Amino acid sequence: MFRGWPAEALEFYEGLEADNSKAYWTAHKDVYETVVLSTMKAIPAELAPEFGDGKVSRPNRDVRFSTDKSRTRRTSDPSSVPAIGTAG
């Protein structure tokens, strides 16, 4: 159940905004996996009965054709994915 963002998740994104480097990501990957990702997965899970199965986008970015070469996204994006054969 989604109960809001823990302070540790907000601190993770504040740190990522200040230092979007591989070193920061590697040093804080455990926080992302245990706090941020688990919280983010709770949102589509809670909304699934009304909106269908959801997913969480990956944190790393494909920067090959982007002017912004930031290594990771500074946000997380849950989305609803309609089941095959259903209206979306």
Z-matrix of the N, CA and C atoms (Angstrom, degrees):
N
C 1 1.445
C 2 1.530 1 108.79
N 3 1.318 2 115.29 1 133.17
C 4 1.462 3 120.20 2 179.00
C 5 1.524 4 109.09 3 -75.94
N 6 1.330 5 116.28 4 123.97
C 7 1.466 6 121.76 5 -178.09
C 8 1.523 7 111.51 6 -120.59
N 9 1.326 8 116.43 7 21.33
C 10 1.456 9 120.02 8 -177.96
C 11 1.517 10 110.49 9 97.17
N 12 1.305 11 115.05 10 171.23
C 13 1.456 12 120.72 11 -177.62
C 14 1.524 13 111.28 12 -85.40
N 15 1.330 14 117.82 13 124.92
C 16 1.458 15 120.22 14 175.35
C 17 1.531 16 110.06 15 -66.01
N 18 1.308 17 116.30 16 151.24
C 19 1.467 18 121.18 17 179.59
C 20 1.525 19 111.03 18 -56.37
N 21 1.316 20 117.67 19 -36.01
C 22 1.456 21 121.47 20 -178.85
C 23 1.541 22 111.49 21 -63.64
N 24 1.325 23 117.24 22 -35.01
C 25 1.472 24 120.85 23 177.32
C 26 1.524 25 110.22 24 -67.88
N 27 1.315 26 117.00 25 -42.74
C 28 1.468 27 120.68 26 178.66
C 29 1.519 28 110.85 27 -64.67
N 30 1.324 29 117.04 28 -39.17
C 31 1.464 30 120.98 29 177.03
C 32 1.531 31 111.05 30 -64.70
N 33 1.330 32 116.25 31 -36.91
C 34 1.460 33 120.36 32 177.14
C 35 1.529 34 109.85 33 -59.05
N 36 1.342 35 117.53 34 -49.09
C 37 1.465 36 120.53 35 -178.63
C 38 1.527 37 112.45 36 -69.24
N 39 1.312 38 117.95 37 -32.85
C 40 1.476 39 119.80 38 174.81
C 41 1.525 40 109.88 39 -63.75
N 42 1.321 41 116.66 40 -42.42
C 43 1.459 42 120.75 41 177.76
C 44 1.517 43 112.07 42 -65.89
N 45 1.322 44 116.67 43 -39.54
C 46 1.456 45 121.20 44 178.46
C 47 1.522 46 111.30 45 -65.77
N 48 1.308 47 116.93 46 -37.45
C 49 1.470 48 121.20 47 176.45
C 50 1.528 49 110.43 48 -62.44
N 51 1.325 50 116.33 49 -39.49
C 52 1.466 51 120.98 50 -178.59
C 53 1.529 52 112.28 51 -76.95
N 54 1.330 53 117.09 52 -31.62
C 55 1.467 54 120.82 53 -175.71
C 56 1.523 55 109.55 54 -143.57
N 57 1.322 56 116.44 55 84.60
C 58 1.459 57 121.37 56 -178.39
C 59 1.532 58 109.03 57 -89.06
N 60 1.328 59 115.48 58 66.96
C 61 1.460 60 121.16 59 -177.38
C 62 1.527 61 109.83 60 -122.65
N 63 1.328 62 114.77 61 164.28
C 64 1.458 63 119.77 62 176.69
C 65 1.525 64 110.72 63 -62.94
N 66 1.316 65 116.63 64 -36.31
C 67 1.468 66 120.47 65 -179.97
C 68 1.533 67 110.92 66 -61.66
N 69 1.338 68 116.67 67 -44.75
C 70 1.471 69 119.72 68 178.60
C 71 1.521 70 109.56 69 -63.52
N 72 1.336 71 115.72 70 -47.41
C 73 1.468 72 119.91 71 -177.76
C 74 1.528 73 110.85 72 -58.40
N 75 1.323 74 117.19 73 -47.16
C 76 1.459 75 121.43 74 -178.85
C 77 1.529 76 111.29 75 -62.51
N 78 1.313 77 116.30 76 -41.40
C 79 1.468 78 120.50 77 -179.08
C 80 1.526 79 112.43 78 -69.35
N 81 1.339 80 117.61 79 -24.62
C 82 1.466 81 121.02 80 -175.05
C 83 1.528 82 113.40 81 -118.52
N 84 1.331 83 116.93 82 12.42
C 85 1.463 84 120.46 83 -178.02
C 86 1.526 85 111.96 84 -59.57
N 87 1.329 86 117.25 85 -36.92
C 88 1.462 87 120.22 86 179.14
C 89 1.524 88 111.69 87 -62.03
N 90 1.336 89 117.40 88 -37.17
C 91 1.471 90 120.94 89 177.34
C 92 1.527 91 109.55 90 -65.42
N 93 1.337 92 116.01 91 -42.70
C 94 1.467 93 119.46 92 178.29
C 95 1.530 94 110.20 93 -59.56
N 96 1.326 95 116.85 94 -48.92
C 97 1.455 96 120.60 95 -175.10
C 98 1.522 97 113.75 96 -69.42
N 99 1.328 98 118.20 97 -37.01
C 100 1.463 99 120.23 98 -175.56
C 101 1.523 100 114.12 99 -91.24
N 102 1.329 101 117.79 100 -31.72
C 103 1.465 102 120.44 101 -175.52
C 104 1.538 103 111.67 102 -107.07
N 105 1.315 104 117.01 103 -56.35
C 106 1.464 105 121.12 104 -174.34
C 107 1.520 106 111.21 105 -67.75
N 108 1.324 107 117.59 106 -53.74
C 109 1.454 108 121.29 107 -175.19
C 110 1.528 109 111.95 108 -64.67
N 111 1.313 110 117.25 109 -41.60
C 112 1.468 111 119.04 110 179.63
C 113 1.522 112 111.18 111 -64.53
N 114 1.317 113 117.07 112 -38.27
C 115 1.464 114 120.72 113 177.26
C 116 1.522 115 110.18 114 -67.31
N 117 1.336 116 116.80 115 -44.09
C 118 1.455 117 120.86 116 -179.25
C 119 1.523 118 111.70 117 -63.97
N 120 1.320 119 118.44 118 -37.14
C 121 1.465 120 121.24 119 179.01
C 122 1.524 121 112.08 120 -68.81
N 123 1.324 122 117.33 121 -24.24
C 124 1.460 123 120.82 122 179.58
C 125 1.528 124 111.87 123 -67.86
N 126 1.330 125 117.26 124 -28.23
C 127 1.466 126 120.41 125 -177.63
C 128 1.526 127 111.50 126 -66.81
N 129 1.345 128 120.27 127 -57.71
C 130 1.464 129 118.25 128 179.27
C 131 1.523 130 113.09 129 -65.31
N 132 1.327 131 117.87 130 -29.80
C 133 1.462 132 120.24 131 177.95
C 134 1.528 133 110.46 132 -63.15
N 135 1.310 134 116.31 133 -40.92
C 136 1.461 135 120.52 134 -179.73
C 137 1.534 136 111.69 135 -71.57
N 138 1.326 137 116.52 136 -32.63
C 139 1.466 138 121.05 137 -177.98
C 140 1.525 139 113.62 138 -89.00
N 141 1.323 140 118.21 139 -7.49
C 142 1.467 141 122.68 140 -176.05
C 143 1.528 142 114.44 141 -55.23
N 144 1.326 143 119.56 142 -42.08
C 145 1.463 144 117.76 143 -179.36
C 146 1.538 145 113.28 144 -59.00
N 147 1.308 146 117.46 145 -32.28
C 148 1.465 147 120.81 146 -178.26
C 149 1.526 148 112.97 147 -93.38
N 150 1.344 149 117.91 148 -35.78
C 151 1.462 150 121.12 149 -172.32
C 152 1.522 151 114.66 150 -114.58
N 153 1.308 152 118.74 151 -4.04
C 154 1.462 153 121.45 152 -177.33
C 155 1.515 154 111.09 153 92.22
N 156 1.326 155 113.80 154 175.44
C 157 1.455 156 119.61 155 -178.95
C 158 1.515 157 110.84 156 -60.41
N 159 1.301 158 115.91 157 145.05
C 160 1.453 159 121.17 158 -179.93
C 161 1.506 160 111.06 159 -123.66
N 162 1.300 161 115.26 160 174.40
C 163 1.455 162 120.71 161 177.71
C 164 1.520 163 108.82 162 -145.12
N 165 1.303 164 115.50 163 166.24
C 166 1.461 165 122.62 164 177.72
C 167 1.520 166 106.85 165 -115.99
N 168 1.317 167 116.52 166 130.25
C 169 1.464 168 119.51 167 -178.87
C 170 1.525 169 110.91 168 -68.25
N 171 1.310 170 115.20 169 155.48
C 172 1.460 171 120.33 170 179.38
C 173 1.525 172 109.82 171 -71.49
N 174 1.305 173 117.58 172 150.81
C 175 1.466 174 119.54 173 -175.52
C 176 1.524 175 114.48 174 -79.79
N 177 1.332 176 117.62 175 -25.01
C 178 1.458 177 118.29 176 -177.54
C 179 1.531 178 110.58 177 -84.98
N 180 1.307 179 115.98 178 155.80
C 181 1.455 180 121.95 179 -174.79
C 182 1.522 181 110.74 180 -115.73
N 183 1.316 182 116.38 181 149.95
C 184 1.459 183 122.22 182 171.00
C 185 1.520 184 105.71 183 -89.64
N 186 1.317 185 116.44 184 107.79
C 187 1.469 186 120.61 185 -174.01
C 188 1.526 187 113.18 186 -102.32
N 189 1.314 188 117.21 187 8.42
C 190 1.461 189 119.89 188 -175.80
C 191 1.529 190 113.09 189 -56.55
N 192 1.310 191 117.68 190 -39.49
C 193 1.461 192 120.80 191 -175.74
C 194 1.530 193 112.44 192 -114.97
N 195 1.304 194 116.88 193 19.10
C 196 1.454 195 121.97 194 -176.82
C 197 1.524 196 111.02 195 -106.55
N 198 1.321 197 115.91 196 142.36
C 199 1.462 198 118.82 197 174.30
C 200 1.521 199 110.52 198 -74.88
N 201 1.340 200 117.13 199 -27.47
C 202 1.465 201 122.38 200 175.93
C 203 1.527 202 107.64 201 -86.88
N 204 1.303 203 117.82 202 109.76
C 205 1.463 204 122.09 203 -176.43
C 206 1.526 205 113.26 204 -93.58
N 207 1.341 206 117.26 205 20.39
C 208 1.466 207 120.35 206 176.53
C 209 1.523 208 109.13 207 -58.34
N 210 1.307 209 115.41 208 134.33
C 211 1.455 210 121.29 209 -174.62
C 212 1.523 211 113.92 210 -70.13
N 213 1.310 212 117.28 211 -39.75
C 214 1.463 213 120.88 212 -178.18
C 215 1.509 214 110.77 213 -125.81
N 216 1.313 215 115.05 214 158.20
C 217 1.461 216 120.89 215 176.46
C 218 1.515 217 108.68 216 -72.09
N 219 1.297 218 115.58 217 148.19
C 220 1.466 219 120.16 218 178.89
C 221 1.521 220 111.35 219 -95.89
N 222 1.331 221 116.43 220 5.05
C 223 1.453 222 122.14 221 177.90
C 224 1.519 223 108.83 222 -137.13
N 225 1.304 224 116.96 223 164.88
C 226 1.463 225 122.54 224 171.58
C 227 1.514 226 107.09 225 -114.53
N 228 1.312 227 114.85 226 144.06
C 229 1.460 228 119.56 227 -174.40
C 230 1.520 229 111.37 228 -126.05
N 231 1.324 230 118.28 229 101.34
C 232 1.462 231 117.93 230 172.08
C 233 1.524 232 108.18 231 -80.33
N 234 1.315 233 117.23 232 149.85
C 235 1.460 234 119.83 233 176.65
C 236 1.510 235 108.98 234 -145.14
N 237 1.309 236 114.75 235 156.39
C 238 1.443 237 121.63 236 178.15
C 239 1.515 238 108.53 237 -93.36
N 240 1.313 239 115.90 238 134.50
C 241 1.455 240 121.31 239 179.15
C 242 1.523 241 107.60 240 -119.40
N 243 1.342 242 117.13 241 108.92
C 244 1.462 243 118.24 242 -179.69
C 245 1.525 244 110.82 243 -65.61
N 246 1.316 245 115.90 244 144.67
C 247 1.450 246 121.08 245 178.28
C 248 1.531 247 109.67 246 -67.63
N 249 1.312 248 116.65 247 151.73
C 250 1.467 249 121.40 248 179.06
C 251 1.529 250 108.83 249 -60.24
N 252 1.318 251 115.11 250 133.17
C 253 1.459 252 120.61 251 178.69
C 254 1.509 253 114.24 252 87.52
N 255 1.337 254 117.88 253 5.83
C 256 1.460 255 120.15 254 177.64
C 257 1.510 256 109.14 255 -116.05
N 258 1.293 257 116.50 256 157.70
C 259 1.468 258 121.17 257 176.73
C 260 1.492 259 108.40 258 -71.45
N 261 1.342 260 116.74 259 141.65
C 262 1.452 261 120.39 260 -176.60
C 263 1.454 262 115.37 261 -101.79
